[in-house]
Amino acid sequence: MLSEELEDVLAEDDGNRLDEAAFAAMDADAASLVRSMFASTPTEETDELEDIAFDEPDPAALREEEIARLAEVLEECRRKQRALEDYLSALGGAVTGPTAEPEAQAPSEARTSRSSSPS
C-alpha cells in the first residue's frame, strides 16, 4: 500500500518534470493555454435556452447568433488543438531528447501545410 503510494508520487513528479520540459520547448501562449486546460475542471453545461428571450423570437437573428457562437467555439477548439499538438511535439522532444528525428516537420510548419491544403 505505501509502496504504491510512493510509486504514484514518483510518477507524478516525473510527469511534472516532463511537462515543464515540454512547456519550455513550446511557444509561451500555447504552453499557457495547455497549462490552463490541464488545471481546469470540466464546467457544467448550462441550458442553452436560458439566454434566449422568448417574448420576441426572431428566427433569423437567433440563427445568426448561433452561427457566430459556433464559429467562436470552433476557433477556440482549433486554438486548443494547435496548442495540444505543440505540447505533444514538445513532450516527445522532452522524452526522447533533442536528437530525435531531425528531419521531422516542426508543428508550426505542419499546421501551415494542413491549413493551406484544400479540405
Secondary structure per residue as TSV (DSSP state, phi and psi in degrees):
chain	resnum	aa	ss	phi	psi
A	1	M	-	360.0	-51.5
A	2	L	H	-66.9	-35.3
A	3	S	H	-66.2	-36.8
A	4	E	H	-65.2	-40.3
A	5	E	H	-63.3	-42.6
A	6	L	H	-62.8	-42.5
A	7	E	H	-61.1	-40.5
A	8	D	H	-63.0	-44.4
A	9	V	H	-64.0	-43.7
A	10	L	H	-65.7	-41.0
A	11	A	H	-64.6	-40.8
A	12	E	H	-64.3	-41.8
A	13	D	H	-63.0	-42.8
A	14	D	H	-63.6	-41.7
A	15	G	H	-63.4	-40.7
A	16	N	H	-62.7	-40.1
A	17	R	H	-63.5	-44.3
A	18	L	H	-64.8	-41.6
A	19	D	H	-58.6	-48.4
A	20	E	H	-62.4	-38.6
A	21	A	H	-64.8	-40.6
A	22	A	H	-66.0	-44.9
A	23	F	H	-61.1	-37.0
A	24	A	H	-65.3	-28.6
A	25	A	H	-86.2	-5.8
A	26	M	S	-98.8	164.8
A	27	D	-	-61.2	139.5
A	28	A	H	-58.2	-41.1
A	29	D	H	-66.3	-42.3
A	30	A	H	-66.0	-41.8
A	31	A	H	-62.4	-41.9
A	32	S	H	-63.6	-40.9
A	33	L	H	-64.8	-44.6
A	34	V	H	-64.6	-42.3
A	35	R	H	-57.6	-43.4
A	36	S	H	-67.0	-34.6
A	37	M	H	-68.2	-38.5
A	38	F	H	-68.2	-34.2
A	39	A	H	-83.3	-23.2
A	40	S	-	-79.5	153.3
A	41	T	-	-103.0	151.4
A	42	P	-	-58.0	135.8
A	43	T	-	-88.6	150.4
A	44	E	-	-75.8	128.9
A	45	E	-	-70.7	137.3
A	46	T	-	-94.4	159.8
A	47	D	-	-70.5	121.5
A	48	E	G	-62.9	-22.3
A	49	L	G	-76.5	-12.5
A	50	E	G	-62.4	-32.5
A	51	D	G	-88.6	-4.4
A	52	I	-	-92.9	128.3
A	53	A	-	-84.7	116.1
A	54	F	S	-85.4	-9.4
A	55	D	S	-72.5	-33.2
A	56	E	S	-135.4	73.8
A	57	P	-	-71.4	130.8
A	58	D	-	-122.6	99.6
A	59	P	H	-55.5	-38.8
A	60	A	H	-66.2	-43.7
A	61	A	H	-66.3	-41.0
A	62	L	H	-62.5	-40.6
A	63	R	H	-62.4	-44.6
A	64	E	H	-63.5	-41.2
A	65	E	H	-62.4	-42.5
A	66	E	H	-66.3	-40.0
A	67	I	H	-62.5	-44.9
A	68	A	H	-63.8	-42.6
A	69	R	H	-62.7	-45.1
A	70	L	H	-65.4	-36.4
A	71	A	H	-63.3	-40.6
A	72	E	H	-65.6	-42.8
A	73	V	H	-63.5	-43.4
A	74	L	H	-62.3	-43.7
A	75	E	H	-64.4	-40.3
A	76	E	H	-64.1	-41.2
A	77	C	H	-62.8	-41.9
A	78	R	H	-64.4	-40.6
A	79	R	H	-63.4	-42.3
A	80	K	H	-66.4	-39.2
A	81	Q	H	-63.6	-43.5
A	82	R	H	-61.3	-42.4
A	83	A	H	-64.1	-41.8
A	84	L	H	-68.0	-35.5
A	85	E	H	-62.9	-42.9
A	86	D	H	-62.1	-40.5
A	87	Y	H	-62.2	-48.0
A	88	L	H	-62.2	-38.9
A	89	S	H	-65.2	-44.8
A	90	A	H	-67.5	-36.9
A	91	L	H	-65.0	-39.2
A	92	G	H	-60.5	-39.8
A	93	G	H	-68.6	-34.7
A	94	A	H	-70.3	-32.8
A	95	V	H	-79.9	-45.2
A	96	T	H	-93.2	-14.9
A	97	G	-	95.9	170.3
A	98	P	T	-72.0	-12.8
A	99	T	T	-89.3	1.9
A	100	A	S	-72.1	127.4
A	101	E	-	40.4	74.6
A	102	P	T	-64.9	-25.1
A	103	E	T	-89.3	4.2
A	104	A	S	-66.6	145.7
A	105	Q	-	-75.6	134.8
A	106	A	-	-65.2	149.6
A	107	P	H	-55.9	-39.4
A	108	S	H	-68.7	-35.4
A	109	E	H	-68.8	-40.3
A	110	A	H	-62.7	-41.4
A	111	R	H	-63.9	-41.5
A	112	T	H	-63.5	-45.0
A	113	S	H	-67.8	-35.3
A	114	R	H	-68.4	-43.1
A	115	S	H	-73.4	-23.6
A	116	S	H	-89.1	-13.7
A	117	S	S	-82.1	145.5
A	118	P	-	-65.5	144.1
A	119	S	-	-98.1	360.0
